Amino acid sequence: MQEAELGLNLEISHEKSRLNEMLAEISTAEFEAGRPPLSALVKVQGSKGQGDNFYKLCEKMGMGEWRSLKQDEEFLKNLISECRAFWRDEANFQQFA
């Protein structure tokens, strides 16, 4: 949040909702373009992992039923690995960054 200088205060519910909307839009566009959803890399301070909204977004993108995805410990780990591997590839970074 701070590095991106979005100016959102996550203590305010509508600003937190706006951040969720932005992340969903970005992740959907990335997924539709054949790239891993960037929101897999988002960490919320004080949280143990992704929330329900992330898994519901994955369900909307056709990855499976959100409750099952949330319970699958490997699902998020694999998405994070795919995302990091994709963006560490210099060709991908140069083409899409």
Residue frames as a rotation matrix with the C-alpha (Angstrom) as fourth column:
MET 1
0.568 0.823 0.000 0.00
0.823 -0.568 0.000 0.00
0.000 0.000 -1.000 0.00
GLN 2
0.596 -0.375 -0.710 2.64
0.119 -0.834 0.539 2.47
-0.794 -0.406 -0.452 1.02
GLU 3
-0.487 -0.851 0.196 5.02
0.291 0.053 0.955 1.64
-0.823 0.522 0.222 -1.83
ALA 4
-0.386 0.429 0.817 2.26
0.919 0.099 0.382 2.02
0.083 0.898 -0.433 -4.41
GLU 5
-0.948 -0.001 -0.319 1.21
0.103 -0.947 -0.303 5.33
-0.302 -0.320 0.898 -2.82
LEU 6
-0.533 0.821 0.206 -2.47
0.648 0.239 0.723 4.57
0.544 0.519 -0.659 -3.29
GLY 7
-0.849 0.140 0.510 -3.46
-0.342 -0.881 -0.327 6.87
0.403 -0.452 0.796 -0.45
LEU 8
0.171 0.931 -0.323 -6.04
-0.198 0.353 0.914 4.46
0.965 -0.092 0.244 0.92
ASN 9
-0.535 -0.221 0.815 -6.72
-0.831 -0.033 -0.555 4.06
0.150 -0.975 -0.166 4.60
LEU 10
-0.528 0.287 -0.799 -7.56
-0.076 0.922 0.381 0.43
0.846 0.262 -0.465 5.26
GLU 11
-0.931 0.264 -0.252 -9.12
0.281 0.078 -0.956 1.36
-0.233 -0.961 -0.147 8.58
ILE 12
-0.361 0.820 -0.444 -12.01
-0.697 -0.553 -0.456 2.85
-0.619 0.145 0.772 6.57
SER 13
-0.121 0.339 0.933 -14.26
0.163 0.934 -0.318 0.09
-0.979 0.114 -0.168 5.22
HIS 14
0.866 0.500 0.015 -15.13
0.088 -0.123 -0.989 1.73
-0.492 0.858 -0.150 1.88
GLU 15
0.402 -0.808 -0.431 -11.45
-0.913 -0.392 -0.117 2.40
-0.074 0.440 -0.895 1.16
LYS 16
-0.484 -0.500 0.718 -10.61
-0.476 0.839 0.264 -1.21
-0.735 -0.214 -0.644 1.97
SER 17
0.342 0.705 0.621 -13.43
0.294 0.548 -0.783 -2.27
-0.893 0.450 -0.020 -0.38
ARG 18
0.856 -0.079 -0.511 -11.98
-0.466 -0.546 -0.696 -0.05
-0.224 0.834 -0.505 -3.10
LEU 19
-0.212 -0.977 0.011 -8.59
-0.920 0.203 0.335 -1.74
-0.329 0.061 -0.942 -2.70
ASN 20
-0.321 0.173 0.931 -10.29
0.018 0.984 -0.177 -5.15
-0.947 -0.040 -0.319 -3.02
GLU 21
0.761 0.647 0.043 -12.01
0.108 -0.061 -0.992 -3.95
-0.640 0.760 -0.117 -6.20
MET 22
0.518 -0.648 -0.558 -8.73
-0.846 -0.484 -0.224 -2.73
-0.125 0.588 -0.799 -7.68
LEU 23
-0.487 -0.732 0.478 -6.97
-0.670 0.663 0.333 -6.00
-0.560 -0.158 -0.813 -6.86
ALA 24
0.061 0.609 0.791 -9.84
0.230 0.762 -0.605 -7.99
-0.971 0.219 -0.093 -8.38
GLU 25
0.889 0.273 -0.367 -9.72
-0.239 -0.407 -0.881 -5.94
-0.390 0.872 -0.297 -11.60
ILE 26
0.120 -0.940 -0.319 -5.95
-0.987 -0.147 0.065 -6.34
-0.108 0.307 -0.946 -11.92
SER 27
-0.539 -0.352 0.766 -5.98
-0.420 0.900 0.118 -10.04
-0.730 -0.258 -0.633 -11.13
THR 28
0.418 0.767 0.487 -8.86
0.183 0.454 -0.872 -10.73
-0.890 0.454 0.049 -13.52
ALA 29
0.821 -0.160 -0.549 -7.10
-0.553 -0.466 -0.691 -8.89
-0.145 0.870 -0.471 -16.34
GLU 30
-0.239 -0.969 0.060 -3.86
-0.943 0.246 0.222 -10.75
-0.230 -0.003 -0.973 -15.63
PHE 31
-0.351 0.172 0.920 -5.62
-0.113 0.968 -0.224 -14.12
-0.930 -0.182 -0.320 -15.52
GLU 32
0.708 0.698 0.103 -7.53
0.066 0.081 -0.995 -13.42
-0.703 0.711 0.011 -18.75
ALA 33
0.624 -0.578 -0.526 -4.20
-0.779 -0.404 -0.480 -12.56
0.065 0.709 -0.702 -20.40
GLY 34
0.739 -0.281 -0.612 -2.79
0.069 0.935 -0.347 -15.95
0.670 0.214 0.711 -19.35
ARG 35
-0.397 -0.879 0.264 -0.72
-0.200 -0.198 -0.960 -14.65
0.896 -0.434 -0.097 -16.46
PRO 36
-0.352 0.251 -0.901 -1.03
0.824 0.540 -0.171 -15.66
0.444 -0.803 -0.397 -12.79
PRO 37
0.619 0.677 0.397 -3.22
0.387 -0.704 0.596 -13.36
0.683 -0.215 -0.698 -10.63
LEU 38
-0.319 -0.838 0.443 -1.04
0.052 -0.482 -0.875 -10.82
0.946 -0.256 0.197 -8.86
SER 39
0.273 0.490 0.828 -3.33
-0.768 -0.407 0.494 -10.66
0.579 -0.771 0.265 -5.85
ALA 40
0.772 -0.090 -0.630 -1.88
0.300 0.924 0.236 -14.01
0.561 -0.371 0.740 -4.78
LEU 41
-0.208 -0.973 -0.099 1.15
0.672 -0.068 -0.737 -12.00
0.710 -0.220 0.668 -3.65
VAL 42
-0.013 0.271 0.963 -0.79
-0.376 -0.894 0.246 -9.50
0.927 -0.358 0.114 -1.55
LYS 43
-0.421 -0.137 -0.897 -0.16
0.741 0.518 -0.427 -9.73
0.523 -0.844 -0.117 2.18
VAL 44
0.405 0.605 0.686 -2.41
-0.084 -0.722 0.686 -8.02
0.911 -0.335 -0.242 4.67
GLN 45
-0.631 -0.704 0.325 -0.65
-0.341 -0.124 -0.932 -7.02
0.696 -0.699 -0.162 7.85
GLY 46
-0.575 0.355 0.737 -1.95
-0.764 0.090 -0.639 -9.04
-0.293 -0.931 0.219 10.78
SER 47
0.577 0.791 -0.202 -3.57
-0.806 0.512 -0.299 -11.64
-0.133 0.335 0.933 8.54
LYS 48
0.014 -0.556 0.831 -2.54
-0.316 0.786 0.531 -15.28
-0.949 -0.270 -0.164 8.26
GLY 49
-0.700 -0.225 0.678 -3.22
0.517 0.497 0.698 -15.48
-0.494 0.838 -0.231 4.55
GLN 50
-0.903 0.408 0.132 -5.71
-0.117 -0.530 0.840 -14.58
0.413 0.743 0.526 1.89
GLY 51
-0.638 0.746 0.190 -9.28
-0.417 -0.128 -0.900 -13.81
-0.647 -0.653 0.393 2.85
ASP 52
-0.087 0.731 0.676 -12.52
0.441 0.637 -0.632 -15.14
-0.893 0.243 -0.378 1.46
ASN 53
0.650 0.375 -0.661 -12.67
-0.325 -0.649 -0.688 -12.43
-0.687 0.662 -0.300 -1.23
PHE 54
-0.304 -0.838 -0.453 -9.47
-0.872 0.053 0.487 -13.74
-0.384 0.543 -0.746 -2.80
TYR 55
-0.840 -0.019 0.542 -10.81
0.052 0.992 0.116 -17.28
-0.540 0.125 -0.832 -3.00
LYS 56
0.236 0.969 0.068 -14.19
0.349 -0.020 -0.937 -16.07
-0.907 0.245 -0.343 -4.28
LEU 57
0.367 -0.217 -0.905 -12.33
-0.758 -0.633 -0.156 -14.19
-0.539 0.743 -0.397 -7.03
CYS 58
-0.739 -0.674 0.002 -10.47
-0.578 0.636 0.511 -17.39
-0.345 0.377 -0.860 -7.91
GLU 59
-0.402 0.693 0.598 -13.81
0.423 0.720 -0.550 -19.17
-0.812 0.032 -0.583 -8.10
LYS 60
0.569 0.631 -0.528 -15.12
-0.123 -0.570 -0.813 -16.49
-0.813 0.527 -0.247 -10.49
MET 61
0.027 -0.662 -0.749 -12.04
-0.958 -0.232 0.171 -17.06
-0.287 0.713 -0.640 -12.65
GLY 62
0.678 0.423 -0.601 -12.93
-0.632 0.753 -0.183 -20.75
0.375 0.504 0.778 -12.85
MET 63
-0.361 -0.929 -0.078 -10.27
-0.702 0.326 -0.633 -22.21
0.613 -0.174 -0.770 -10.57
GLY 64
-0.600 0.218 -0.770 -12.70
0.451 0.887 -0.101 -24.16
0.660 -0.408 -0.630 -8.39
GLU 65
0.541 0.840 -0.045 -15.14
0.430 -0.230 0.873 -23.75
0.723 -0.492 -0.485 -5.55
TRP 66
0.196 -0.556 0.808 -13.83
-0.425 -0.791 -0.441 -21.08
0.884 -0.257 -0.391 -3.19
ARG 67
0.673 0.076 0.736 -14.23
-0.735 0.174 0.655 -23.03
-0.078 -0.982 0.173 0.05
SER 68
0.911 -0.363 0.194 -12.33
0.377 0.925 -0.040 -25.98
-0.165 0.110 0.980 -1.39
LEU 69
0.415 -0.783 0.464 -9.59
0.332 -0.344 -0.878 -23.68
0.847 0.518 0.117 -2.68
LYS 70
0.361 -0.227 0.905 -9.27
-0.722 -0.682 0.116 -22.05
0.591 -0.695 -0.410 0.73
GLN 71
0.794 0.002 0.608 -8.88
-0.476 0.624 0.619 -25.43
-0.379 -0.781 0.496 2.43
ASP 72
0.835 -0.523 0.173 -6.28
0.524 0.659 -0.540 -26.63
0.168 0.541 0.824 -0.09
GLU 73
0.621 -0.640 -0.453 -2.96
0.154 -0.466 0.871 -25.61
-0.769 -0.610 -0.191 1.45
GLU 74
-0.314 -0.804 0.504 -1.13
0.667 0.191 0.720 -26.13
-0.675 0.563 0.477 -1.84
PHE 75
0.451 0.580 0.679 -3.44
0.892 -0.308 -0.330 -23.93
0.018 0.754 -0.656 -3.91
LEU 76
0.990 -0.061 -0.126 -2.17
-0.044 -0.991 0.129 -20.58
-0.133 -0.122 -0.984 -2.65
LYS 77
0.231 -0.968 0.099 1.43
-0.076 0.084 0.994 -21.79
-0.970 -0.237 -0.054 -2.43
ASN 78
-0.146 -0.254 0.956 1.27
0.846 0.469 0.254 -22.87
-0.513 0.846 0.147 -6.07
LEU 79
0.740 0.468 0.483 -0.26
0.652 -0.678 -0.341 -19.58
0.168 0.567 -0.806 -7.22
ILE 80
0.821 -0.503 -0.268 2.43
-0.260 -0.749 0.610 -17.62
-0.508 -0.431 -0.746 -5.38
SER 81
-0.071 -0.887 0.457 5.16
0.207 0.435 0.876 -19.78
-0.976 0.157 0.153 -6.93
GLU 82
0.124 0.198 0.972 3.66
0.975 0.160 -0.157 -19.40
-0.187 0.967 -0.173 -10.42
CYS 83
0.949 0.295 0.110 3.39
0.309 -0.941 -0.138 -15.65
0.063 0.164 -0.984 -10.03
ARG 84
0.558 -0.809 -0.183 6.95
-0.330 -0.419 0.846 -15.22
-0.761 -0.411 -0.501 -8.78
ALA 85
-0.178 -0.628 0.758 8.36
0.505 0.602 0.618 -17.53
-0.844 0.493 0.210 -11.46
PHE 86
0.467 0.431 0.773 6.47
0.884 -0.196 -0.425 -15.70
-0.032 0.881 -0.472 -14.19
TRP 87
0.991 0.010 0.130 7.68
0.018 -0.998 -0.058 -12.25
0.129 0.060 -0.990 -13.15
ARG 88
0.402 -0.913 0.065 11.25
-0.216 -0.026 0.976 -13.39
-0.890 -0.407 -0.208 -12.42
ASP 89
0.138 -0.285 0.948 11.51
0.878 0.479 0.016 -14.53
-0.459 0.830 0.316 -16.03
GLU 90
-0.523 -0.481 -0.704 13.32
0.214 -0.873 0.438 -11.63
-0.825 0.078 0.560 -17.68
ALA 91
-0.929 0.206 0.307 11.49
0.300 -0.064 0.952 -12.05
0.216 0.976 -0.003 -20.99
ASN 92
0.010 0.987 -0.163 8.11
0.918 0.055 0.392 -11.85
0.396 -0.154 -0.906 -19.29
PHE 93
0.105 -0.028 -0.994 9.21
0.724 -0.683 0.096 -8.90
-0.682 -0.730 -0.052 -17.21
GLN 94
-0.811 -0.490 -0.319 10.47
0.134 -0.688 0.714 -6.99
-0.569 0.536 0.624 -20.24
GLN 95
-0.787 0.534 0.309 7.36
0.425 0.107 0.899 -7.75
0.447 0.839 -0.311 -22.28
PHE 96
0.098 0.989 -0.113 4.69
0.692 0.014 0.722 -6.98
0.716 -0.149 -0.682 -19.69
ALA 97
-0.082 -0.159 -0.984 6.20
0.949 -0.313 -0.028 -4.73
-0.303 -0.936 0.176 -17.01
